[in-house]
Each structure stands twice: as C-alpha cells, then as structure tokens.
Amino acid sequence: MIDWYQAIILALVQGLTEFLPVSSSAHLLFPSLLLGWDDQGLAFDVAVHVGTLAAVLLYYRADLLRMANRWLRSLVGGPACDDSRMVWYLALATLPAGVAGLFAGDFIEGHLRTLPVIATTTLVFGLLLGLADRRARFSAPERPLGLPVAMLIGFAQALALVPGVSRSGVTMTAALLLGMGRQSAARFSFLLSIPIIASAGMLKVWELAAGGGAVNWAAMGLGVVVSGISAYACIAMFLRLLDRVGFMPFVYYRIALAVALYLILLV
C-alpha cells in the first residue's frame, strides 16, 4: 500500500508526463528502480489512467461531441467530412498498438522494463524528435491528415509499448516526419491517446476485478484528482507554448535524462 505523499507524486508524474514527449511509463518506473518504492499496484494504475483520460476528454469535449455527431450522421447517409473521417482514423490507427500489445506485451513487461532499455530509448527517440522538429521548421506547407498518414502514426504508436519511447513523443515525431505541422501533430496525438488510455484502463479494471483483494479507495481518489488536474493543465500549457518553443526543450531534457541514467548504470 502506498503512502499519501507517494500517491500525490506518482499521480503528478503520470499527469505531467502522459501527454508530454518524455515517456510516462519510464518516469513511473523511476521511483521503484531508483528510490526503492514498492510498486503502486494495479488499483492505483487504474486511478491515474482514469484521471488522464478525464483530462483529455474534458479538454477536447467540444471537438469530440462534434466528431461523434457528424460520424453518426455519416452512418445514416449523411455526407462524410473531416470530423467523421477523423473518427475512423483514430479507430484504425489504434489497432497496431492493440495487436502489438496482445502479442508482445508479456515479453516487453518481462524483459524490457529495465534502466538500460529506458536510457537507450530515451536518447534515441529524443534525437529522432529533434530531427523531426527541425524538419517541421523548414518543411513545405503542412501535409493534411489522411488514412495512410494516420495508419503510419498508429504503427509508430505501437513502439511506445517499450518503456522510454513515449507514446505522445513517437506519435508526434511520426506526424512531423510525415509533413504535419506542430499543432496538428499534437492534436492528433492527444486524440489518439483516448482509445489507448481507455482500453488500457478497461484492461486494468478487468484484471483488478479478477484478482480481487483490498483497494485503497483514498489513494485511488487522490490519484484520479491529481493526475486529472495536472494532465489538463499540461495539455493546455503545452499547446499554448508549442509554436513558440517547439519540441527542442523536450529533446534536451531527454538527452540529459539519458546521460543521467547511463551514469547511474556505471556507478
């Protein structure tokens, strides 16, 4: 059972890193790997997933309602439009990560949640993000989102099953390399997080129900609130500053973090 201060710290880490290109899964491993904290447990994982899902749903509530309305209209003979097509793009782009998790999830969980892997993926995918951001600054006019682009971003998202890659980071990197602008890349990445976070949360709820055991409801409630508030603030601030600062601050952070992790391994 985790203490209240651990719940706050872990929920803050989840909320602040879920949507930034720095890997939330890697940061959530650090307390146990570096500080010796006990695993936060499945119930707390469910709580912070609920919090971050609520944050992105709330932030994009107007867009999501409009997309759902126009998608439903298209199903009954209405005209297709960008909003209705976006629903299909999000659904189809989610499939590669789902399939990869089904077939490779146990292997990744058992063999790749280590500091050497996290340090390497943090560095490599951080450098790729830097290259993608540089391309976005000097590229031709923005490429519109279509099904091929959405699917390629979806395949990139599957790589984020490996700790340290960062789901938001790799999807934004892929979007930038495919010619999308910064804001469009971030928006699609955040919208694409909804089915992934929701499905991961439902899987954890199923495992929690099947496993039984006591639940620390106070820690879960704290996790939902703290992760939700911090995630919402993170999304809003990130999008507000993105065009001004780009992705390079996150690239530098990832490089510094990777160096620090390699130094820890050498000590």
N, C-alpha and C positions, 0 to 999 in steps of 0.2 A: 504494500500500500504506500502511495507516495504522500509526502507532506504537502501542506497547502502552498508553501513557497515554491516547491518543485512544480506543482501543478501550474502556478502562475507563470513561471519561467518557461516551462515546456509549451504551454499554450501560446505565449508570446512568440516563442521561436517558430511554432507552426504557423501562426497567423502572419508573421512578418516575412517568412521565407517561402510560403506556399506559392505566392504569385510573383516573387522576385526571381531573377535568373541565377539563383545561388544554391539550389537544392535543399528543400525542406527535409527530405529523408536523411541526407548526410548530417545536417545540423541536429536533428533529433537523435542521432546516434552518438553525438559527442558527449552528452552527459554520462552515458553509461560507459563509453570507451575511455574517456579521459578523466572523469570525475568519480567513476565507480558507482554511480547511482543505479539502483535497481530499475529494471525495465518498467515503464509506466503502466503496462498492462493493456489488454485489449479494450476494456471498457473506456479507458481514457483516450485511446486512439479513436474510438467511435465519437467521443465527445468533441475532440478538436476537428475531426472531419465534418461533423455537423456544423460547427461554428464557421469554418471557412466556406462551406457550401452555402450557408445562410448569407454570408457576406457577399459572395459573387452574385447570388440570386437577387439580393436586395439592390446591389449597385446597378445591375442590368435589367431590373424589373420591367421598365418600360419597353426596352428592346425585346425582351423575351415574350412579353404579352403580345406585342405587335407581330413578332415572328410566328408565334403559335396561332394567332388569329388568321394570318394570311396563309399559313401552311394548311390549316383545316379547310379554309375556303378553296385552296387549290385541289384538295382531295375530292371535293364535291363539284368539280367542274369550273372553278374559278381560275383566273389567269395566274400563271406562275410569275414570281417576281424574285428579287434578290433576297427578301426576307424568307419566303417559302423555301427557296433553294438552300438558304443557309442552314435550315433545319436538317435537310438531307446531308449537307456537307459535314455537319457536326456529328450526325449519327454514323455515317460511313467512315469518317476519319477516326472515330473511336475504336473501330473494330481491330486494327492491327495491334494496339496495346492490349486489348482484351484477349486476343488469341495468344500473344506473346506471354501474357501473364498466366494463362491457362497451362501452357506447355513448358515455360521456363521459370515460372515463379518460384517453385520449390528449390531449383538449383541456385537461383540468384539469392534467395533467402539463406541458403545453407553455405554458400561459398563466396559470395561477393560483397557481403556486408562487413568489410574489413578496412582498416585505415590505408593500406597500400592502394587498394582499388579506389577508395574515395579520393585520396590525394591525386591519383593519376587522372581520374575522370574530371575532377575539379579543375585541374590545369588544362587538360586537352580541350574540354568543351568550353572553357573560359576563353582560350585562344581562338577557337572557332567563332565564338560570339563576337570577339573583337574584329575578326576578318569580315564577318557578316555586317557588322555595324559600319565598318569602313566602306564596304560596297554600297550600303544604303545611302551614304552621304554623297557618293559620286556617281550613282546609277542614273539611268534614264528615267522617264516618267514611270510612276508606280504601276506594277502589273496587277490587274484585277484578280480577285479570288475566283477560281473555278474548281470543278471537281478534281482535275488532275493535281492542281496545287494543294487542295485540301487533303487529298489522299497521301501525297508526299509528306506533308506536315504530320499526318497521322502516323505514318511509318516512322518518322523521326521521334514522335512521342513515345513509341514503343521502347526506344533506347533508354528512356527515363526510368525504366524498371531497375536499372543498375544505379545503386546509390552514388550520389555525387554528380550525376549527369544534369539533373534539374529538368523537370517536365516543362516548366514555363521557359527555361533557358533554351532547351533544344528545339522547342516548337517555334519560338521567336527567331532563333538562329536560322532554322529551315525556311521560315517565311521570308526573312530578309534576303537570304541567298537566292530565293525563288523570285525576287523582284518586288515584294510587297514593301510598303512604307512602314515606318516605326509604329505609328498609331494603329494601322490596320493589322500589323503583325501581333501587337499586344492584345488588341481586341479579340482577334480570332483565338489566340492562345488562352485568354481568360474564359471565353465562351466554351472552348473545347475542354476546359477543366471541369465544367459542370457534370457531364455524363461520367467522366472518370472518377471524380470525387464521390459522386452519388453511388456509382456501382461499387467502389471500394468500401464506402461506408456501409452499404447494404450487406456486402460480404462479411464485413466485420461484425455487424449486428447478428447475422446468421451464425457465425462462429461463437459469438458471445452467448446466444440463446442455447446453442447446442452444448456448450461447455458448462453452463450453469455457474455456480459459485457466487460469492458475495460481490456486490457492486458498491463502490464508494460514490454515492449519489452527490455528495457535496463537491468532491473533486471533479466529477463529470460536469456538474452545473458550472463550476468555476472555469473549466476548460472550454465549454461552449461559449460563455460570455467573453472571456479574454481573447480567445482565438478569433471569434467573430468580429469584435470591435477592432482588434489590431489588423485583421485581414482587410476589412473595409477601408480603414484609414490608409493602409498600404497601397491598395488598388488606386484610390483616389489620388494620393500623392505621387505615385509612380507615373500615372498617365498625365498628370499636370506638369511634371518635370521632364518627361521623356524627350520631347522635341528640343528642350533647352540643353540637357546634359548628355543625351544619348545613352548608350549601354556601356561606355568605357569605364565609368566608376565601378560597375559590377565586374568587368573584366579584371581591373586592377585588384579588386577585392579577392577574386577567385585565385589570381596568381599568388597574392600574399598568403592566402589561406593554404594553398597547396604547398608553398615553401615551408610554412609553419608545420604542416602535417609531416612533411618529409624530415624536418629537423627532429620532430618528436620520435619518429621511427628510428632515427640514427642515434638518439640518446640511449 
